[in-house]
């Protein structure tokens, strides 16, 4: 089985602190073949698909640091494949195969947005909890329109491929709301990814 996942990607260093924080997977998928694949003790390349070289390199190293203690022989893609051939499919494939790579963990930032959410007034507290408590309040109270909240939402695509099989083993799309920093984003992503993979019968520590 797949014994681990990834410690994700180091995103922008200065993410704004807003109101709430949290990561959730909006969708996941696992191939039937994933149950028969063992990556523990195997060579796995971690790849952050980003045109920003410094972001890609730091993100890959961040994942490697978290995969190695879990028994994965992880290596950053930038240490394995020359930059000039990285985006060439056939040349990159040759480098992966010659290096004896068993798996590739890919992360790609697919969204970095601000979303506005309307928050209505609470109907479960104070005068709202009983008819007659509200009755007297409602006639004399001013209109409460609630309020709007702006969230910073980071969307990440996470993929696990088998190189020998040339197949996608596991995929997930996640959203992180108002991440305080890249380390928190990484920790939340790994935690939620592990939960989703376990739901689909994959062994993850």
C-alpha positions as CSV (number, residue, x, y, z in Angstrom):
1,X,0.0,0.0,0.0
2,X,1.0,3.6,-0.2
3,X,2.5,4.2,3.2
4,X,2.6,8.0,3.1
5,X,1.6,11.1,1.3
6,X,3.4,14.4,1.2
7,X,4.0,17.4,3.3
8,X,2.8,19.6,0.5
9,X,4.3,22.9,-0.8
10,X,5.8,26.0,0.7
11,X,3.6,28.7,-0.8
12,X,4.0,32.5,-0.6
13,X,6.0,33.6,2.4
14,X,3.7,36.4,3.3
15,X,0.2,35.1,3.3
16,X,-2.2,37.6,5.0
17,X,-3.7,36.7,8.4
18,X,-7.5,37.3,8.2
19,X,-10.3,35.7,10.3
20,X,-10.4,32.0,9.9
21,X,-8.0,29.2,9.0
22,X,-8.5,25.7,7.8
23,X,-7.9,23.2,5.0
24,X,-10.5,20.8,3.4
25,X,-10.5,18.6,0.4
26,X,-13.3,19.4,-2.1
27,X,-12.7,16.3,-4.1
28,X,-10.5,13.1,-4.1
29,X,-10.0,10.1,-6.2
30,X,-8.0,6.8,-5.8
31,X,-7.2,4.2,-8.5
32,X,-7.9,0.5,-7.8
33,X,-4.2,-0.1,-8.5
34,X,-3.1,2.1,-5.6
35,X,-3.8,-0.6,-3.1
36,X,-1.0,-2.8,-4.6
37,X,1.7,-0.1,-4.6
38,X,4.4,0.1,-2.0
39,X,6.4,3.3,-1.9
40,X,8.1,2.8,1.4
41,X,11.8,2.4,0.9
42,X,11.4,3.4,-2.8
43,X,12.7,6.5,-4.6
44,X,10.1,9.2,-5.0
45,X,10.6,12.5,-6.6
46,X,8.6,15.5,-5.3
47,X,7.7,18.1,-7.9
48,X,6.1,21.5,-7.4
49,X,4.9,22.8,-10.8
50,X,5.5,26.5,-10.6
51,X,7.3,29.0,-12.9
52,X,8.8,30.6,-9.8
53,X,12.1,28.7,-9.3
54,X,12.7,29.8,-5.7
55,X,9.1,28.7,-4.8
56,X,9.5,25.4,-6.6
57,X,12.9,24.6,-5.0
58,X,11.8,25.5,-1.5
59,X,8.5,23.7,-1.8
60,X,10.2,20.5,-3.1
61,X,12.8,20.6,-0.3
62,X,10.0,21.1,2.3
63,X,8.2,18.0,1.1
64,X,11.5,16.0,1.0
65,X,12.2,16.9,4.6
66,X,8.8,15.5,5.6
67,X,8.8,12.4,3.5
68,X,12.2,11.0,4.5
69,X,11.3,10.4,8.2
70,X,8.4,8.3,6.9
71,X,10.6,5.8,5.1
72,X,10.5,7.4,1.6
73,X,13.7,7.9,-0.3
74,X,12.5,11.3,-1.4
75,X,14.4,13.7,-3.6
76,X,13.5,17.1,-5.0
77,X,12.9,17.3,-8.7
78,X,15.3,20.2,-9.2
79,X,18.1,18.0,-7.9
80,X,17.2,15.2,-10.3
81,X,16.3,16.8,-13.6
82,X,18.2,19.7,-15.2
83,X,16.1,22.8,-15.4
84,X,16.5,23.1,-19.2
85,X,14.7,19.7,-19.8
86,X,12.2,19.9,-16.9
87,X,9.3,21.0,-19.1
88,X,10.0,18.7,-22.0
89,X,7.8,15.6,-21.4
90,X,10.0,13.0,-23.3
91,X,13.3,14.2,-21.8
92,X,11.9,14.4,-18.3
93,X,10.5,10.9,-18.7
94,X,13.9,9.6,-19.6
95,X,15.5,11.2,-16.6
96,X,12.9,9.8,-14.2
97,X,13.2,6.3,-15.7
98,X,17.1,6.3,-15.7
99,X,17.1,7.5,-12.1
100,X,15.0,4.5,-11.0
101,X,12.2,6.6,-9.7
102,X,9.2,4.6,-8.4
103,X,6.8,7.5,-7.7
104,X,6.2,11.2,-8.3
105,X,4.3,13.5,-5.9
106,X,3.1,16.6,-7.7
107,X,1.7,19.7,-6.2
108,X,0.3,22.6,-8.2
109,X,-1.3,25.9,-7.0
110,X,-4.5,26.2,-9.0
111,X,-6.1,29.1,-7.2
112,X,-5.2,32.1,-5.0
113,X,-8.4,34.1,-4.5
114,X,-10.4,36.4,-2.2
115,X,-14.0,35.4,-1.5
116,X,-16.7,37.5,0.1
117,X,-19.2,35.6,2.3
118,X,-22.4,37.0,3.8
119,X,-22.9,36.2,7.4
120,X,-26.5,36.5,8.6
121,X,-27.5,37.5,12.1
122,X,-27.5,34.7,14.6
123,X,-30.9,33.0,15.2
124,X,-29.7,30.7,18.0
125,X,-28.8,33.2,20.7
126,X,-30.5,35.8,22.9
127,X,-34.0,36.9,22.0
128,X,-34.2,34.5,19.1
129,X,-34.4,31.4,21.3
130,X,-38.1,31.7,22.3
131,X,-41.2,33.1,20.6
132,X,-42.1,35.5,23.4
133,X,-38.6,36.6,24.1
134,X,-38.3,37.5,20.5
135,X,-41.8,39.0,20.3
136,X,-41.0,41.9,22.5
137,X,-37.5,42.3,21.1
138,X,-38.6,42.2,17.5
139,X,-41.0,45.1,17.7
140,X,-38.5,47.4,19.2
141,X,-35.2,46.3,17.6
142,X,-33.5,47.9,14.7
143,X,-32.8,45.9,11.5
144,X,-29.7,43.8,11.8
145,X,-28.3,43.1,8.3
146,X,-25.5,40.8,9.4
147,X,-22.2,41.4,7.8
148,X,-19.8,40.2,5.0
149,X,-16.5,38.5,5.5
150,X,-13.5,38.3,3.1
151,X,-11.5,35.1,3.0
152,X,-8.2,34.4,1.4
153,X,-8.6,30.9,-0.3
154,X,-5.6,28.9,-1.6
155,X,-6.5,26.0,-3.9
156,X,-4.0,23.2,-4.4
157,X,-4.0,20.1,-6.7
158,X,-2.2,17.1,-5.1
159,X,-1.3,14.1,-7.2
160,X,0.6,10.8,-6.7
161,X,1.9,8.9,-9.8
162,X,3.5,5.6,-10.3
163,X,6.4,5.9,-12.7
164,X,6.7,2.1,-13.7
165,X,3.0,1.9,-14.2
166,X,2.7,5.4,-15.7
167,X,-0.6,5.8,-13.8
168,X,-2.2,8.2,-11.5
169,X,-2.7,6.5,-8.1
170,X,-4.3,9.3,-6.0
171,X,-5.6,12.8,-6.6
172,X,-7.1,15.5,-4.4
173,X,-8.2,19.1,-4.7
174,X,-8.0,21.1,-1.5
175,X,-8.8,24.6,-0.3
176,X,-7.1,26.4,2.5
177,X,-8.9,29.4,4.0
178,X,-6.9,32.2,5.5
179,X,-3.6,30.3,6.0
180,X,-1.5,32.1,8.6
181,X,1.7,31.0,7.0
182,X,3.1,28.3,4.7
183,X,4.0,25.9,7.6
184,X,0.4,26.0,8.8
185,X,-0.9,25.4,5.3
186,X,1.5,22.5,4.9
187,X,0.5,20.9,8.2
188,X,-3.3,21.3,7.5
189,X,-2.9,19.9,4.0
190,X,-1.1,16.7,5.2
191,X,-3.6,16.1,8.0
192,X,-6.6,16.3,5.7
193,X,-5.0,14.4,2.9
194,X,-4.3,11.5,5.3
195,X,-7.9,11.5,6.4
196,X,-9.2,11.4,2.8
197,X,-6.7,8.6,1.8
198,X,-7.7,6.5,4.8
199,X,-11.4,6.8,3.8
200,X,-10.5,5.2,0.5
201,X,-8.6,2.3,2.1
202,X,-5.1,3.6,1.7
203,X,-2.7,3.1,4.5
204,X,-1.2,6.4,5.6
205,X,0.8,7.2,8.8
